Amino acid sequence: MADEESLTRAEQHKDEANAAFKENKFAKSVLLYTKAIDQNSSSAVYFSNRAFAHTKLENYGAAVEDATKAIEVDPEYLKGYYRRGSAYLGMMKFNEGLKDFRKVARLRPRDADAQKKLKQCETEIKKIRFTQAISAPDASSIPASEALDLSQFVVEKSYKGPRLGGVDERDVTLDFIKSMMQEFKEQKNIHKRYAFEILLQVKDILKASSTLMDIRIPEDKHFTVCGDVHGQYYDLMNIFELNDMPSEDNPYLFNGDFVDRGSFSVEVIFTLFAIKVWCPTAIYMTRGNHESRNMNKIYGFEGEVKNKYTDTMVELFAEVFCCLPLCATLNKKVFIVHGGLFSQDGVTLDDLNKIDRFREPPEEGLMCELLWSDPGSAPGRAASKRGVGVAFGPDVTESFLAHNNLEMLVRSHEVKDEGYEIEHNQKLVTIFSAPNYCDQMGNKGAFIRFNGNDMVPHFTKFSAVPHPPVRPMAYANNFMSMMGM
C-alpha cells in the first residue's frame, strides 16, 4: 500500500498527465501516467487513463494491457471496459471488443448511453462483417484489373479537367501531373477514365519491381526519403515546394502509409502513382501497414474512394497495393522499411526478397513484421505495444545490420514530435512526414536527404500547412467514433 506522500505525488503526476493529454501531447501523458502508477499501482484510473493515451498513439496492444490492469484493480470500473473495448476495435478484434461493451451494458443496464454505444457497436460490426463477406476475393473470381473495360468510360466533352496525352489518351505527362495537382488543390477529381488508367499502368510497373528494391545513388546525386503522409495532400504539396518535384535528378522514396486517417488520401495516392508512371525512377514506394483491405475499410480510404469514385476502384486499389515492394536498400548501406525488424535472428536480405508479397498482409511472419514492428529501448525483443509485430532493441538492430553488411536502418510508422528521431546508437532513424498528424498531434513533419558520396542523413523539418475544412477520418467507419470514449 502506498504511503500518503506517494499518493500525493501520484495525484500530481496524474494532473500533469491530464494536462498534457488535453494539449494532445499523448506520448508525454503516457510517461506522466507511468510516473503516477510507479507511485501508486492500485489506482484503476491511472491505468485507464494511460490506456486512453496509448489508444491515441495507436498503441492498441499497450492500451489493452493497461485497461485489463484497470479492470483487475477494480472489476466494476466501467471505463476500463470502455477503454479495452475501444482498443480491441482499433486492432479489429471485434468479438473481444463486443464482449467489453456488453459487460458495460450489463453493469449499467439503466445507462442509456452504454446501451446506445453497445447497439452502435453491434450494428457497425455487422456492417463490416457483411462487407467483408461480400467483398472477399473468390479464388475463381476475375481480378478487377482484368475485368475492367476502359472503353465503357467516355470522357465527356464537358469535362474541363486535365487529359492524358497521346492519340489514345494513355500517356501520363508532366503537364498532366501538374494540372492534376492543381485540380486536387481545388478539391476537384480527375475523370475516372484517367484514374483507372493510372492504376492499371502503375500496377504493371510495381508488379515488375523486386520485393526488396536495390536503389543506387551516384556520388554526385542525392536522394530523398519521406515517411508516412496519411492522406495529408496539402502537406505533400508543401514537401514538393520545399524540396522540388520528384524527377530523375531529384528522386524520392515514400515509405508507406500514403492513405487512411487524412481525408485527402485519393489525392495523395494518385499524385504519387501518376509520378511513378511518368518517370519510374523519380519515385519509389514501399508498402505500409495501411496499404491493406482491412485497414482501408476502417480508417477511411475505402470510404473516400467510394465517395469520390466507385466500388470497382476500391478493388483495383487493393490489387495495386499488393504489388508494392516491401523494403529497399540505398547503395547497399541504408535499409528502408515501413515498420521494422523481426522476431527471429539471422534474417537476410535474400530472405526478404523471396517473400510472396502479392497478397494481403498476414498476421505474423516476416511480411507482417516488416510492416508493423517498432523499435524499443531495451535489448532483445518484447511484445509489440500495437498488438501486432514485435518490439526490437538496439542489439537486434545492430545484429541485423552487421549480418547484412549495412550501416543504417530507416523506418517510419510512428509519429515523432520533431518529424524524426535517431535511436539505437545512431543506427536507426524514424522518419514521419505528416505534420500535425490528424490535425491534433502538433508534431513537425520531416524528410531525409542522402548524398551519394557519403550517405549521411540530412534532415529537413516542416510544419503543417492549411487545408480545406474536411476533418481527418471524415470517411472512416462510424465505429471509430467510439475510440474517443
C-alpha positions in Angstrom: 0.0 0.0 0.0 1.4 3.4 -1.0 2.1 5.9 1.8 0.5 9.3 1.9 3.4 11.1 0.3 3.5 8.7 -2.6 -0.3 9.1 -3.1 0.2 12.9 -3.2 3.0 12.6 -5.8 0.9 10.2 -7.8 -2.0 12.6 -8.0 0.3 15.4 -9.1 1.7 13.3 -11.9 -1.8 12.3 -12.9 -2.9 16.0 -13.0 0.2 16.8 -15.2 -0.6 13.9 -17.4 -4.2 15.0 -17.8 -3.0 18.5 -18.8 -0.6 17.0 -21.4 -3.4 14.9 -22.7 -5.6 17.9 -23.2 -2.8 19.5 -25.2 -2.7 16.4 -27.4 0.8 15.6 -26.1 -0.1 11.9 -25.8 3.4 10.5 -25.5 4.2 12.9 -22.7 1.0 11.9 -20.9 1.9 8.2 -21.1 5.2 9.0 -19.4 3.5 11.0 -16.7 0.8 8.4 -16.1 3.6 5.9 -15.7 5.1 8.0 -13.0 1.8 8.1 -11.3 1.5 4.3 -11.5 5.0 4.0 -10.1 3.9 5.9 -7.0 0.5 4.2 -6.7 -0.2 1.0 -8.7 -3.6 0.4 -7.1 -5.5 3.1 -9.0 -7.7 1.8 -11.8 -8.0 5.4 -13.0 -4.2 5.8 -13.8 -4.2 2.6 -15.8 -7.4 3.5 -17.7 -6.1 7.0 -18.5 -2.8 5.6 -19.7 -4.8 3.2 -21.9 -6.6 6.1 -23.4 -3.4 7.9 -24.2 -2.0 4.7 -25.8 -5.1 4.5 -27.9 -4.5 8.0 -29.2 -1.0 6.9 -30.1 -2.4 3.8 -31.9 -0.6 1.6 -29.4 -3.6 -0.7 -29.1 -1.8 -3.7 -27.6 -0.5 -1.5 -24.7 -3.9 0.0 -24.3 -5.5 -3.4 -23.9 -2.8 -4.3 -21.3 -3.4 -1.2 -19.3 -7.2 -1.4 -19.5 -7.0 -5.0 -18.4 -4.9 -3.9 -15.4 -7.5 -1.3 -14.5 -10.2 -4.0 -14.6 -8.1 -6.2 -12.4 -7.7 -3.4 -9.8 -11.4 -2.6 -9.9 -13.7 -5.2 -11.7 -16.6 -2.7 -11.6 -14.7 0.2 -13.2 -16.7 0.9 -16.4 -14.1 3.0 -18.1 -11.7 0.0 -18.0 -14.1 -2.0 -20.2 -14.7 1.0 -22.5 -11.0 1.6 -23.0 -10.3 -2.1 -23.6 -13.2 -2.5 -26.0 -12.1 0.6 -27.9 -8.6 -0.7 -28.2 -9.8 -4.1 -29.4 -11.8 -2.3 -32.1 -8.7 -0.5 -33.2 -7.0 -3.9 -33.5 -10.0 -5.1 -35.5 -10.7 -7.8 -32.8 -14.4 -7.3 -32.9 -15.5 -10.2 -30.8 -13.3 -9.2 -27.9 -14.5 -5.6 -28.2 -18.1 -6.6 -28.2 -17.6 -8.6 -25.0 -16.3 -5.5 -23.2 -19.2 -3.2 -24.4 -21.7 -5.9 -23.4 -20.1 -6.0 -20.0 -20.6 -2.3 -19.6 -24.2 -2.7 -20.6 -24.7 -5.4 -18.0 -23.1 -3.4 -15.3 -25.2 -0.4 -16.1 -28.5 -1.8 -17.6 -30.2 1.6 -17.0 -27.4 3.6 -18.5 -28.9 4.8 -21.8 -25.5 5.9 -23.2 -24.0 2.5 -22.5 -26.9 0.7 -24.2 -26.7 3.1 -27.2 -23.0 2.5 -27.7 -23.4 -1.2 -27.4 -26.1 -1.2 -30.1 -24.0 1.1 -32.3 -21.0 -1.2 -31.9 -23.1 -4.3 -32.8 -24.6 -2.5 -35.8 -21.3 -1.3 -37.2 -19.5 -4.6 -36.7 -22.3 -6.4 -38.5 -21.9 -4.0 -41.4 -18.1 -4.6 -41.5 -18.5 -8.4 -41.4 -21.2 -8.3 -44.2 -19.0 -6.0 -46.4 -16.0 -8.3 -45.8 -18.1 -11.4 -46.7 -19.4 -10.0 -50.0 -16.1 -8.3 -51.0 -13.7 -11.1 -50.1 -12.0 -12.2 -53.3 -13.1 -15.6 -54.5 -10.4 -17.8 -56.0 -12.4 -18.2 -59.1 -13.3 -14.5 -59.5 -11.7 -12.3 -62.1 -9.4 -9.6 -60.7 -10.8 -6.1 -61.1 -7.8 -5.2 -63.3 -8.7 -7.9 -65.8 -12.5 -7.4 -65.7 -12.2 -3.6 -66.2 -13.2 -2.3 -69.7 -11.9 1.2 -70.1 -13.9 1.7 -73.3 -17.1 2.0 -71.2 -15.8 5.2 -69.6 -16.3 8.0 -72.0 -14.7 11.3 -71.3 -17.4 13.9 -71.9 -16.8 17.0 -73.9 -18.0 19.0 -70.9 -15.1 17.6 -68.9 -12.8 20.6 -68.1 -10.1 18.8 -66.2 -6.6 17.6 -67.3 -6.4 14.9 -70.0 -3.9 12.2 -70.6 -1.7 12.6 -73.7 -1.4 10.6 -76.9 -3.9 9.7 -79.5 -5.4 7.1 -77.2 -5.2 9.3 -74.1 -3.0 6.9 -72.2 0.2 9.0 -71.7 0.9 10.4 -68.3 2.9 13.5 -68.9 4.4 16.1 -66.5 1.9 18.7 -67.8 -0.9 16.3 -66.9 0.5 15.7 -63.4 0.9 19.5 -62.7 -2.6 20.2 -63.9 -4.0 17.2 -61.9 -2.2 18.5 -58.7 -3.8 21.9 -59.2 -7.3 20.3 -59.7 -6.7 18.4 -56.4 -5.8 21.6 -54.6 -9.2 23.0 -55.7 -10.9 19.8 -54.4 -11.8 18.5 -57.9 -11.4 15.0 -59.2 -9.8 13.8 -62.4 -12.0 11.8 -64.7 -12.5 8.2 -63.6 -11.3 7.0 -67.0 -7.9 8.6 -66.4 -7.9 7.4 -62.7 -8.4 3.8 -63.8 -5.7 4.2 -66.5 -3.1 5.4 -63.9 -3.9 2.5 -61.6 -3.6 -0.1 -64.4 -0.3 1.3 -65.5 1.2 1.7 -62.1 0.2 -1.9 -61.2 2.3 -3.2 -64.1 5.3 -1.1 -63.0 5.1 -2.1 -59.3 4.5 -5.7 -60.1 7.7 -5.8 -62.1 9.7 -4.4 -59.1 11.5 -6.7 -56.7 10.2 -7.1 -53.2 13.5 -5.6 -51.9 14.5 -2.7 -54.2 18.2 -2.2 -54.7 18.5 1.6 -55.3 21.8 3.1 -56.4 22.6 6.8 -55.8 25.5 8.1 -57.8 28.2 10.0 -55.9 27.2 13.3 -57.5 23.5 12.8 -56.9 21.1 13.0 -53.9 18.0 11.0 -52.8 15.1 12.0 -50.5 13.2 9.7 -48.1 9.8 10.6 -46.8 7.8 8.8 -44.1 4.0 8.5 -43.5 1.9 11.0 -45.4 -1.5 9.6 -44.4 -3.7 11.4 -46.8 -2.4 14.9 -45.9 -2.3 16.1 -49.5 -1.6 19.8 -48.8 1.4 18.8 -46.7 2.6 16.6 -49.5 2.4 19.6 -51.8 4.5 21.5 -49.2 7.2 18.9 -49.3 7.4 19.4 -53.1 7.6 23.1 -52.5 10.4 22.7 -50.0 12.4 20.0 -51.9 11.2 20.3 -55.5 9.1 18.0 -57.5 10.3 14.4 -57.9 12.2 13.8 -61.1 15.0 11.6 -62.4 17.5 14.0 -60.9 15.5 14.6 -57.7 14.3 11.1 -56.8 12.2 10.3 -53.7 11.2 7.2 -51.7 7.9 7.3 -49.8 8.0 4.8 -47.1 4.4 3.5 -46.8 1.1 4.7 -45.2 0.2 7.0 -48.1 -3.5 6.7 -47.3 -6.0 6.5 -44.4 -6.6 8.9 -41.5 -6.2 12.1 -43.6 -9.2 12.8 -45.8 -7.3 13.6 -49.0 -5.8 10.2 -49.5 -7.2 9.8 -53.0 -5.3 13.0 -54.0 -2.1 11.8 -52.4 -2.1 8.3 -53.9 -3.0 9.5 -57.4 -0.2 12.1 -57.3 2.4 9.6 -56.2 1.2 6.9 -58.7 1.0 9.3 -61.6 4.6 10.5 -61.0 5.6 6.8 -60.8 4.0 6.1 -64.2 5.5 9.3 -65.8 9.0 8.5 -64.5 9.6 5.3 -62.6 13.0 6.4 -61.3 11.6 9.7 -60.0 9.7 8.0 -57.2 9.9 4.7 -55.3 7.2 3.4 -52.9 7.3 0.8 -50.1 4.2 -0.7 -48.6 2.9 0.4 -45.2 0.6 -1.4 -42.8 -2.2 0.9 -44.0 -2.0 -0.3 -47.6 -4.3 -3.2 -46.9 -8.0 -4.0 -47.3 -8.8 -4.3 -43.6 -7.1 -1.0 -42.6 -8.7 0.8 -45.6 -12.2 -0.4 -44.5 -11.8 1.0 -41.0 -9.6 4.1 -41.3 -11.2 6.0 -44.2 -9.5 5.2 -47.6 -12.2 2.8 -48.8 -15.0 5.2 -47.9 -13.1 8.1 -49.6 -12.6 6.1 -52.8 -16.3 5.2 -52.9 -17.3 8.7 -52.2 -15.1 10.2 -54.9 -15.1 7.4 -57.4 -16.5 3.8 -57.5 -16.6 0.5 -55.6 -14.7 -1.1 -58.5 -11.8 1.3 -57.9 -11.6 0.1 -54.3 -11.0 -3.4 -55.6 -8.4 -2.2 -58.1 -6.5 -0.2 -55.3 -6.4 -3.4 -53.2 -4.8 -5.2 -56.1 -2.3 -2.4 -56.7 -1.3 -2.2 -53.0 -0.5 -5.9 -53.1 2.1 -5.2 -55.8 4.0 -2.6 -53.7 7.6 -3.6 -52.7 8.2 -4.2 -49.0 11.6 -2.6 -48.5 14.7 -1.1 -50.1 18.4 -0.6 -49.8 20.3 2.6 -50.8 23.8 2.0 -52.1 23.7 -1.3 -50.1 24.3 0.8 -46.9 20.9 2.0 -45.8 18.0 -0.4 -45.3 14.5 1.2 -45.6 11.3 -0.4 -44.4 8.0 0.9 -43.1 7.8 -0.9 -39.7 10.9 -2.7 -38.5 12.7 -5.9 -37.8 11.9 -9.4 -36.8 11.1 -11.9 -34.1 14.0 -14.1 -35.2 17.7 -13.7 -35.8 19.6 -14.3 -39.0 17.2 -12.8 -41.5 19.0 -11.9 -44.7 18.2 -9.5 -47.5 17.8 -12.5 -49.7 15.1 -13.9 -47.3 13.2 -10.7 -47.6 13.4 -10.6 -51.4 11.9 -14.1 -51.5 8.7 -13.1 -49.6 5.5 -13.6 -51.5 4.2 -10.0 -51.2 1.4 -10.3 -53.7 -1.3 -10.8 -51.0 -2.9 -9.1 -48.1 -0.5 -8.8 -45.1 -0.6 -11.9 -42.9 -0.9 -11.6 -39.1 2.6 -13.0 -38.4 5.9 -13.7 -40.1 8.4 -11.6 -41.9 6.0 -9.7 -44.1 3.9 -8.8 -41.1 6.9 -7.7 -39.0 8.3 -5.6 -41.9 5.0 -3.6 -41.9 4.2 -3.5 -38.1 7.2 -3.7 -35.8 8.6 -0.9 -33.8 12.0 -0.2 -32.1 12.2 -0.4 -28.3 14.9 0.9 -25.9 15.5 -2.3 -24.1 17.8 -5.0 -25.5 16.3 -8.1 -27.1 12.6 -8.4 -28.2 9.3 -7.8 -26.5 5.6 -7.9 -27.2 4.6 -5.0 -29.5 2.7 -2.1 -28.0 0.5 -2.3 -31.1 -0.5 -5.9 -30.5 1.0 -6.8 -33.9 4.6 -7.3 -34.9 7.4 -7.1 -32.4 9.4 -4.5 -30.4 13.1 -4.9 -31.2 16.0 -3.5 -29.2 19.3 -1.8 -30.2 21.1 -5.2 -30.2 18.6 -6.6 -32.7 19.2 -3.6 -35.0 23.0 -3.9 -34.6 22.9 -7.7 -35.4 20.6 -7.3 -38.5 22.8 -4.5 -39.9 26.0 -6.4 -39.3 24.7 -9.6 -40.6 23.7 -7.9 -43.9 26.7 -5.6 -44.2 24.5 -2.5 -43.8 25.1 0.7 -41.8 21.7 2.2 -41.0 18.0 1.3 -40.8 15.4 4.0 -41.8 11.8 3.3 -40.9 8.6 5.2 -40.4 5.3 4.1 -38.8 5.4 6.3 -35.7 4.6 10.0 -35.0 7.6 11.9 -33.8 7.4 15.4 -32.3 10.2 16.7 -34.5 9.3 14.6 -37.5 12.2 12.3 -36.9 14.1 10.5 -34.2 17.5 8.8 -34.1 17.9 5.8 -31.9 19.8 2.6 -31.3 23.3 4.0 -31.1 22.7 6.3 -34.1 21.9 3.4 -36.4 18.1 3.6 -36.6 16.1 6.6 -37.9 12.3 7.0 -37.7 11.0 9.5 -40.3 7.4 10.8 -40.3 6.2 13.2 -42.9 2.6 14.0 -41.7 2.8 17.2 -39.6 0.2 17.9 -37.0 -1.0 14.3 -37.6 -4.8 14.1 -37.8 -5.0 17.8 -37.1 -4.3 17.3 -33.4 -0.8 15.9 -32.6 1.1 19.2 -33.1 4.2 17.4 -34.4 6.5 18.5 -37.1 7.0 16.6 -40.3 10.4 15.7 -41.8 12.2 14.2 -44.7 15.7 12.9 -45.2 18.2 13.7 -47.9 21.1 11.4 -48.6 24.0 12.5 -50.8 25.5 9.6 -52.8 29.1 10.5 -52.0 28.8 9.9 -48.2 25.2 8.6 -47.4 25.0 10.8 -44.3 21.3 11.7 -43.5 20.4 15.4 -43.6 17.0 16.2 -42.1 14.5 18.9 -43.1 11.7 19.7 -40.6 8.5 21.4 -41.6 5.1 22.5 -40.1 1.6 21.7 -41.3 0.0 24.0 -43.8 -3.7 24.9 -44.0 -6.1 22.6 -45.8 -9.8 22.8 -46.7 -12.3 22.3 -43.8 -12.6 18.5 -44.2 -11.8 16.8 -40.9 -9.4 13.8 -40.7 -11.2 10.4 -40.7 -14.2 12.0 -42.4 -14.7 8.8 -44.5 -13.8 6.4 -41.7 -16.1 3.7 -40.4 -18.6 5.1 -37.9 -17.5 2.9 -35.0 -14.2 4.7 -35.0 -16.0 7.5 -33.1 -16.2 5.0 -30.2 -12.4 5.2 -29.9 -12.9 8.5 -28.0 -14.8 7.0 -25.1 
